[in-house]
Amino acid sequence: MPRMNNHVKLVFALEHIAHLHDLIEGNEYEHYLNDHVTSLECEFKRQLSLEEDKLNVTTKRKDRDGEGQNKRTRTSY
């Protein structure tokens, strides 16, 4: 079974965080819980941004170096 990469894991984590916000709503300790869930959400977003930057740099490098392109026609595949 293929393993999830960090980008996918972080996207899934943020989806779960969104569900936690919904589940916490109306809880007696909503404010307290939301503070902690929001801290996690911010950290996951920060890490996701870093992962996306890495992916963009890799993609740009491949485009610059001609990787992922048909050398004869210069079309990407």
Biopython code that builds the backbone (N, CA, C, O; Angstrom):
import numpy as np
from Bio.PDB.StructureBuilder import StructureBuilder

atoms = [
    (1, "MET", "N", (0.844, -1.178, 0.000)),
    (1, "MET", "CA", (0.000, 0.000, 0.000)),
    (1, "MET", "C", (0.889, 1.240, 0.000)),
    (1, "MET", "O", (1.813, 1.336, 0.807)),
    (2, "PRO", "N", (0.617, 2.201, -0.907)),
    (2, "PRO", "CA", (1.465, 3.393, -0.972)),
    (2, "PRO", "C", (1.314, 4.248, 0.282)),
    (2, "PRO", "O", (0.239, 4.342, 0.873)),
    (3, "ARG", "N", (2.407, 4.856, 0.658)),
    (3, "ARG", "CA", (2.403, 5.719, 1.832)),
    (3, "ARG", "C", (2.014, 7.131, 1.417)),
    (3, "ARG", "O", (2.275, 7.552, 0.291)),
    (4, "MET", "N", (1.393, 7.849, 2.330)),
    (4, "MET", "CA", (1.020, 9.236, 2.061)),
    (4, "MET", "C", (2.241, 10.125, 2.220)),
    (4, "MET", "O", (3.044, 9.933, 3.133)),
    (5, "ASN", "N", (2.377, 11.099, 1.326)),
    (5, "ASN", "CA", (3.462, 12.051, 1.494)),
    (5, "ASN", "C", (3.028, 13.138, 2.488)),
    (5, "ASN", "O", (1.866, 13.187, 2.891)),
    (6, "ASN", "N", (3.956, 13.992, 2.871)),
    (6, "ASN", "CA", (3.670, 15.013, 3.886)),
    (6, "ASN", "C", (2.567, 15.967, 3.449)),
    (6, "ASN", "O", (1.747, 16.386, 4.265)),
    (7, "HIS", "N", (2.543, 16.309, 2.171)),
    (7, "HIS", "CA", (1.524, 17.227, 1.675)),
    (7, "HIS", "C", (0.133, 16.651, 1.904)),
    (7, "HIS", "O", (-0.750, 17.347, 2.405)),
    (8, "VAL", "N", (-0.067, 15.405, 1.547)),
    (8, "VAL", "CA", (-1.371, 14.752, 1.722)),
    (8, "VAL", "C", (-1.722, 14.645, 3.204)),
    (8, "VAL", "O", (-2.863, 14.899, 3.592)),
    (9, "LYS", "N", (-0.761, 14.276, 4.021)),
    (9, "LYS", "CA", (-1.006, 14.165, 5.462)),
    (9, "LYS", "C", (-1.462, 15.495, 6.046)),
    (9, "LYS", "O", (-2.383, 15.537, 6.861)),
    (10, "LEU", "N", (-0.814, 16.586, 5.626)),
    (10, "LEU", "CA", (-1.168, 17.900, 6.162)),
    (10, "LEU", "C", (-2.549, 18.349, 5.688)),
    (10, "LEU", "O", (-3.295, 18.962, 6.451)),
    (11, "VAL", "N", (-2.891, 18.050, 4.445)),
    (11, "VAL", "CA", (-4.230, 18.380, 3.946)),
    (11, "VAL", "C", (-5.277, 17.603, 4.746)),
    (11, "VAL", "O", (-6.295, 18.166, 5.149)),
    (12, "PHE", "N", (-5.031, 16.327, 4.974)),
    (12, "PHE", "CA", (-5.966, 15.521, 5.777)),
    (12, "PHE", "C", (-6.066, 16.068, 7.198)),
    (12, "PHE", "O", (-7.158, 16.136, 7.761)),
    (13, "ALA", "N", (-4.942, 16.453, 7.773)),
    (13, "ALA", "CA", (-4.948, 16.994, 9.137)),
    (13, "ALA", "C", (-5.814, 18.250, 9.203)),
    (13, "ALA", "O", (-6.572, 18.433, 10.155)),
    (14, "LEU", "N", (-5.705, 19.113, 8.198)),
    (14, "LEU", "CA", (-6.508, 20.338, 8.193)),
    (14, "LEU", "C", (-7.996, 20.031, 8.020)),
    (14, "LEU", "O", (-8.841, 20.745, 8.560)),
    (15, "GLU", "N", (-8.321, 18.985, 7.278)),
    (15, "GLU", "CA", (-9.723, 18.573, 7.160)),
    (15, "GLU", "C", (-10.251, 18.105, 8.517)),
    (15, "GLU", "O", (-11.379, 18.421, 8.897)),
    (16, "HIS", "N", (-9.436, 17.359, 9.230)),
    (16, "HIS", "CA", (-9.832, 16.893, 10.564)),
    (16, "HIS", "C", (-9.979, 18.065, 11.526)),
    (16, "HIS", "O", (-10.887, 18.078, 12.357)),
    (17, "ILE", "N", (-9.104, 19.034, 11.419)),
    (17, "ILE", "CA", (-9.187, 20.226, 12.268)),
    (17, "ILE", "C", (-10.514, 20.940, 12.028)),
    (17, "ILE", "O", (-11.159, 21.387, 12.976)),
    (18, "ALA", "N", (-10.922, 21.049, 10.765)),
    (18, "ALA", "CA", (-12.200, 21.694, 10.448)),
    (18, "ALA", "C", (-13.356, 20.950, 11.128)),
    (18, "ALA", "O", (-14.290, 21.573, 11.634)),
    (19, "HIS", "N", (-13.286, 19.627, 11.135)),
    (19, "HIS", "CA", (-14.323, 18.836, 11.806)),
    (19, "HIS", "C", (-14.274, 19.051, 13.318)),
    (19, "HIS", "O", (-15.316, 19.097, 13.971)),
    (20, "LEU", "N", (-13.081, 19.182, 13.872)),
    (20, "LEU", "CA", (-12.964, 19.440, 15.311)),
    (20, "LEU", "C", (-13.616, 20.770, 15.684)),
    (20, "LEU", "O", (-14.293, 20.867, 16.707)),
    (21, "HIS", "N", (-13.410, 21.794, 14.851)),
    (21, "HIS", "CA", (-14.058, 23.085, 15.122)),
    (21, "HIS", "C", (-15.574, 22.904, 15.193)),
    (21, "HIS", "O", (-16.231, 23.477, 16.062)),
    (22, "ASP", "N", (-16.123, 22.112, 14.284)),
    (22, "ASP", "CA", (-17.572, 21.853, 14.285)),
    (22, "ASP", "C", (-17.996, 21.089, 15.542)),
    (22, "ASP", "O", (-19.018, 21.402, 16.151)),
    (23, "LEU", "N", (-17.203, 20.088, 15.923)),
    (23, "LEU", "CA", (-17.554, 19.251, 17.073)),
    (23, "LEU", "C", (-17.458, 20.010, 18.400)),
    (23, "LEU", "O", (-18.210, 19.742, 19.337)),
    (24, "ILE", "N", (-16.536, 20.944, 18.459)),
    (24, "ILE", "CA", (-16.314, 21.704, 19.693)),
    (24, "ILE", "C", (-17.427, 22.731, 19.927)),
    (24, "ILE", "O", (-17.708, 23.111, 21.064)),
    (25, "GLU", "N", (-18.050, 23.170, 18.835)),
    (25, "GLU", "CA", (-19.068, 24.212, 18.931)),
    (25, "GLU", "C", (-20.141, 23.831, 19.950)),
    (25, "GLU", "O", (-20.722, 22.748, 19.887)),
    (26, "GLY", "N", (-20.388, 24.730, 20.874)),
    (26, "GLY", "CA", (-21.398, 24.510, 21.901)),
    (26, "GLY", "C", (-20.889, 23.778, 23.135)),
    (26, "GLY", "O", (-21.622, 23.632, 24.113)),
    (27, "ASN", "N", (-19.654, 23.322, 23.102)),
    (27, "ASN", "CA", (-19.071, 22.634, 24.256)),
    (27, "ASN", "C", (-18.871, 23.645, 25.379)),
    (27, "ASN", "O", (-18.576, 24.816, 25.137)),
    (28, "GLU", "N", (-19.035, 23.178, 26.595)),
    (28, "GLU", "CA", (-18.866, 24.043, 27.769)),
    (28, "GLU", "C", (-17.483, 24.695, 27.793)),
    (28, "GLU", "O", (-17.324, 25.815, 28.279)),
    (29, "TYR", "N", (-16.486, 23.984, 27.264)),
    (29, "TYR", "CA", (-15.106, 24.488, 27.254)),
    (29, "TYR", "C", (-14.670, 24.887, 25.842)),
    (29, "TYR", "O", (-13.491, 24.799, 25.499)),
    (30, "GLU", "N", (-15.635, 25.327, 25.031)),
    (30, "GLU", "CA", (-15.376, 25.659, 23.629)),
    (30, "GLU", "C", (-14.207, 26.629, 23.469)),
    (30, "GLU", "O", (-13.332, 26.406, 22.631)),
    (31, "HIS", "N", (-14.181, 27.688, 24.251)),
    (31, "HIS", "CA", (-13.119, 28.688, 24.110)),
    (31, "HIS", "C", (-11.744, 28.062, 24.375)),
    (31, "HIS", "O", (-10.805, 28.267, 23.606)),
    (32, "TYR", "N", (-11.636, 27.309, 25.450)),
    (32, "TYR", "CA", (-10.386, 26.644, 25.812)),
    (32, "TYR", "C", (-9.952, 25.675, 24.719)),
    (32, "TYR", "O", (-8.794, 25.687, 24.302)),
    (33, "LEU", "N", (-10.876, 24.838, 24.255)),
    (33, "LEU", "CA", (-10.558, 23.845, 23.224)),
    (33, "LEU", "C", (-10.204, 24.512, 21.900)),
    (33, "LEU", "O", (-9.267, 24.092, 21.222)),
    (34, "ASN", "N", (-10.952, 25.550, 21.530)),
    (34, "ASN", "CA", (-10.683, 26.246, 20.278)),
    (34, "ASN", "C", (-9.291, 26.870, 20.252)),
    (34, "ASN", "O", (-8.635, 26.890, 19.210)),
    (35, "ASP", "N", (-8.847, 27.373, 21.388)),
    (35, "ASP", "CA", (-7.491, 27.943, 21.453)),
    (35, "ASP", "C", (-6.451, 26.906, 21.047)),
    (35, "ASP", "O", (-5.535, 27.202, 20.279)),
    (36, "HIS", "N", (-6.595, 25.706, 21.559)),
    (36, "HIS", "CA", (-5.624, 24.652, 21.277)),
    (36, "HIS", "C", (-5.757, 24.113, 19.847)),
    (36, "HIS", "O", (-4.758, 23.858, 19.175)),
    (37, "VAL", "N", (-6.990, 23.945, 19.398)),
    (37, "VAL", "CA", (-7.210, 23.463, 18.032)),
    (37, "VAL", "C", (-6.701, 24.503, 17.031)),
    (37, "VAL", "O", (-6.133, 24.148, 15.998)),
    (38, "THR", "N", (-6.906, 25.784, 17.338)),
    (38, "THR", "CA", (-6.433, 26.850, 16.453)),
    (38, "THR", "C", (-4.905, 26.857, 16.388)),
    (38, "THR", "O", (-4.334, 27.115, 15.329)),
    (39, "SER", "N", (-4.247, 26.578, 17.501)),
    (39, "SER", "CA", (-2.782, 26.481, 17.490)),
    (39, "SER", "C", (-2.317, 25.365, 16.557)),
    (39, "SER", "O", (-1.376, 25.544, 15.784)),
    (40, "LEU", "N", (-2.983, 24.217, 16.635)),
    (40, "LEU", "CA", (-2.658, 23.111, 15.729)),
    (40, "LEU", "C", (-2.923, 23.502, 14.279)),
    (40, "LEU", "O", (-2.115, 23.221, 13.394)),
    (41, "GLU", "N", (-4.053, 24.147, 14.043)),
    (41, "GLU", "CA", (-4.417, 24.560, 12.689)),
    (41, "GLU", "C", (-3.353, 25.486, 12.088)),
    (41, "GLU", "O", (-2.956, 25.320, 10.935)),
    (42, "CYS", "N", (-2.905, 26.446, 12.868)),
    (42, "CYS", "CA", (-1.869, 27.382, 12.387)),
    (42, "CYS", "C", (-0.572, 26.647, 12.057)),
    (42, "CYS", "O", (0.072, 26.938, 11.050)),
    (43, "GLU", "N", (-0.197, 25.705, 12.900)),
    (43, "GLU", "CA", (1.036, 24.957, 12.648)),
    (43, "GLU", "C", (0.908, 24.081, 11.411)),
    (43, "GLU", "O", (1.845, 24.007, 10.615)),
    (44, "PHE", "N", (-0.226, 23.417, 11.229)),
    (44, "PHE", "CA", (-0.427, 22.600, 10.026)),
    (44, "PHE", "C", (-0.418, 23.461, 8.773)),
    (44, "PHE", "O", (0.141, 23.056, 7.753)),
    (45, "LYS", "N", (-1.024, 24.637, 8.831)),
    (45, "LYS", "CA", (-1.030, 25.540, 7.674)),
    (45, "LYS", "C", (0.387, 26.004, 7.352)),
    (45, "LYS", "O", (0.770, 26.096, 6.185)),
    (46, "ARG", "N", (1.163, 26.297, 8.398)),
    (46, "ARG", "CA", (2.548, 26.723, 8.193)),
    (46, "ARG", "C", (3.343, 25.616, 7.504)),
    (46, "ARG", "O", (4.067, 25.869, 6.541)),
    (47, "GLN", "N", (3.203, 24.398, 8.000)),
    (47, "GLN", "CA", (3.927, 23.274, 7.412)),
    (47, "GLN", "C", (3.448, 22.988, 5.988)),
    (47, "GLN", "O", (4.258, 22.658, 5.121)),
    (48, "LEU", "N", (2.159, 23.109, 5.740)),
    (48, "LEU", "CA", (1.624, 22.888, 4.396)),
    (48, "LEU", "C", (2.196, 23.926, 3.427)),
    (48, "LEU", "O", (2.548, 23.596, 2.295)),
    (49, "SER", "N", (2.286, 25.159, 3.870)),
    (49, "SER", "CA", (2.858, 26.209, 3.034)),
    (49, "SER", "C", (4.307, 25.885, 2.675)),
    (49, "SER", "O", (4.722, 26.076, 1.532)),
    (50, "LEU", "N", (5.066, 25.403, 3.634)),
    (50, "LEU", "CA", (6.457, 25.015, 3.379)),
    (50, "LEU", "C", (6.531, 23.858, 2.387)),
    (50, "LEU", "O", (7.376, 23.857, 1.491)),
    (51, "GLU", "N", (5.648, 22.873, 2.548)),
    (51, "GLU", "CA", (5.613, 21.730, 1.617)),
    (51, "GLU", "C", (5.261, 22.189, 0.206)),
    (51, "GLU", "O", (5.863, 21.737, -0.768)),
    (52, "GLU", "N", (4.290, 23.082, 0.099)),
    (52, "GLU", "CA", (3.890, 23.574, -1.225)),
    (52, "GLU", "C", (5.007, 24.388, -1.865)),
    (52, "GLU", "O", (5.202, 24.328, -3.079)),
    (53, "ASP", "N", (5.744, 25.151, -1.052)),
    (53, "ASP", "CA", (6.895, 25.880, -1.579)),
    (53, "ASP", "C", (7.945, 24.916, -2.110)),
    (53, "ASP", "O", (8.537, 25.152, -3.163)),
    (54, "LYS", "N", (8.175, 23.823, -1.375)),
    (54, "LYS", "CA", (9.136, 22.812, -1.840)),
    (54, "LYS", "C", (8.685, 22.208, -3.161)),
    (54, "LYS", "O", (9.493, 22.025, -4.072)),
    (55, "LEU", "N", (7.396, 21.898, -3.268)),
    (55, "LEU", "CA", (6.864, 21.316, -4.503)),
    (55, "LEU", "C", (6.991, 22.291, -5.663)),
    (55, "LEU", "O", (7.326, 21.886, -6.776)),
    (56, "ASN", "N", (6.730, 23.563, -5.419)),
    (56, "ASN", "CA", (6.842, 24.566, -6.471)),
    (56, "ASN", "C", (8.282, 24.748, -6.916)),
    (56, "ASN", "O", (8.544, 24.902, -8.109)),
    (57, "VAL", "N", (9.216, 24.734, -5.981)),
    (57, "VAL", "CA", (10.633, 24.867, -6.325)),
    (57, "VAL", "C", (11.062, 23.669, -7.151)),
    (57, "VAL", "O", (11.776, 23.828, -8.141)),
    (58, "THR", "N", (10.642, 22.475, -6.762)),
    (58, "THR", "CA", (10.989, 21.259, -7.493)),
    (58, "THR", "C", (10.409, 21.309, -8.900)),
    (58, "THR", "O", (11.086, 20.962, -9.868)),
    (59, "THR", "N", (9.161, 21.739, -9.012)),
    (59, "THR", "CA", (8.509, 21.822, -10.321)),
    (59, "THR", "C", (9.218, 22.842, -11.207)),
    (59, "THR", "O", (9.463, 22.578, -12.384)),
    (60, "LYS", "N", (9.549, 24.003, -10.648)),
    (60, "LYS", "CA", (10.238, 25.037, -11.424)),
    (60, "LYS", "C", (11.616, 24.549, -11.864)),
    (60, "LYS", "O", (12.043, 24.817, -12.987)),
    (61, "ARG", "N", (12.310, 23.833, -10.979)),
    (61, "ARG", "CA", (13.639, 23.321, -11.311)),
    (61, "ARG", "C", (13.537, 22.315, -12.452)),
    (61, "ARG", "O", (14.353, 22.330, -13.373)),
    (62, "LYS", "N", (12.527, 21.437, -12.387)),
    (62, "LYS", "CA", (12.340, 20.449, -13.454)),
    (62, "LYS", "C", (12.038, 21.148, -14.771)),
    (62, "LYS", "O", (12.568, 20.771, -15.816)),
    (63, "ASP", "N", (11.181, 22.172, -14.720)),
    (63, "ASP", "CA", (10.852, 22.913, -15.941)),
    (63, "ASP", "C", (12.093, 23.610, -16.502)),
    (63, "ASP", "O", (12.316, 23.617, -17.712)),
    (64, "ARG", "N", (12.884, 24.186, -15.623)),
    (64, "ARG", "CA", (14.088, 24.893, -16.052)),
    (64, "ARG", "C", (15.096, 23.939, -16.673)),
    (64, "ARG", "O", (15.732, 24.258, -17.678)),
    (65, "ASP", "N", (15.236, 22.771, -16.071)),
    (65, "ASP", "CA", (16.225, 21.798, -16.540)),
    (65, "ASP", "C", (15.699, 20.947, -17.691)),
    (65, "ASP", "O", (16.441, 20.147, -18.263)),
    (66, "GLY", "N", (14.431, 21.115, -18.030)),
    (66, "GLY", "CA", (13.862, 20.366, -19.139)),
    (66, "GLY", "C", (13.433, 18.969, -18.770)),
    (66, "GLY", "O", (13.071, 18.184, -19.646)),
    (67, "GLU", "N", (13.463, 18.634, -17.480)),
    (67, "GLU", "CA", (12.988, 17.321, -17.065)),
    (67, "GLU", "C", (11.475, 17.302, -17.203)),
    (67, "GLU", "O", (10.818, 18.329, -17.032)),
    (68, "GLY", "N", (10.937, 16.165, -17.503)),
    (68, "GLY", "CA", (9.504, 16.044, -17.659)),
    (68, "GLY", "C", (9.016, 16.589, -18.987)),
    (68, "GLY", "O", (7.821, 16.824, -19.166)),
    (69, "GLN", "N", (9.931, 16.790, -19.912)),
    (69, "GLN", "CA", (9.559, 17.282, -21.235)),
    (69, "GLN", "C", (10.103, 16.346, -22.302)),
    (69, "GLN", "O", (11.149, 15.720, -22.130)),
    (70, "ASN", "N", (9.380, 16.266, -23.397)),
    (70, "ASN", "CA", (9.864, 15.541, -24.551)),
    (70, "ASN", "C", (10.953, 16.409, -25.160)),
    (70, "ASN", "O", (10.689, 17.539, -25.571)),
    (71, "LYS", "N", (12.182, 15.889, -25.222)),
    (71, "LYS", "CA", (13.324, 16.688, -25.686)),
    (71, "LYS", "C", (13.151, 17.171, -27.126)),
    (71, "LYS", "O", (13.590, 18.267, -27.474)),
    (72, "ARG", "N", (12.516, 16.356, -27.953)),
    (72, "ARG", "CA", (12.373, 16.721, -29.357)),
    (72, "ARG", "C", (11.334, 17.833, -29.554)),
    (72, "ARG", "O", (11.568, 18.798, -30.281)),
    (73, "THR", "N", (10.177, 17.674, -28.885)),
    (73, "THR", "CA", (9.089, 18.637, -29.117)),
    (73, "THR", "C", (9.005, 19.693, -28.018)),
    (73, "THR", "O", (8.299, 20.690, -28.172)),
    (74, "ARG", "N", (9.723, 19.484, -26.903)),
    (74, "ARG", "CA", (9.709, 20.371, -25.750)),
    (74, "ARG", "C", (8.329, 20.479, -25.099)),
    (74, "ARG", "O", (8.017, 21.478, -24.451)),
    (75, "THR", "N", (7.513, 19.450, -25.277)),
    (75, "THR", "CA", (6.204, 19.438, -24.632)),
    (75, "THR", "C", (6.294, 18.628, -23.359)),
    (75, "THR", "O", (6.995, 17.618, -23.289)),
    (76, "SER", "N", (5.572, 19.089, -22.352)),
    (76, "SER", "CA", (5.587, 18.391, -21.058)),
    (76, "SER", "C", (4.742, 17.146, -21.127)),
    (76, "SER", "O", (3.750, 17.079, -21.853)),
    (77, "TYR", "N", (5.153, 16.168, -20.360)),
    (77, "TYR", "CA", (4.344, 14.950, -20.240)),
    (77, "TYR", "C", (4.181, 14.581, -18.797)),
    (77, "TYR", "O", (3.532, 13.583, -18.485)),
]
sb = StructureBuilder()
sb.init_structure("model")
sb.init_model(0)
sb.init_chain("A")
sb.init_seg("    ")
for serial, (resi, resn, name, xyz) in enumerate(atoms, 1):
    if name == "N":
        sb.init_residue(resn, " ", resi, " ")
    sb.init_atom(name, np.array(xyz, "f"), 0.0, 1.0, " ", f" {name:<3s}", serial, name[0])
structure = sb.get_structure()
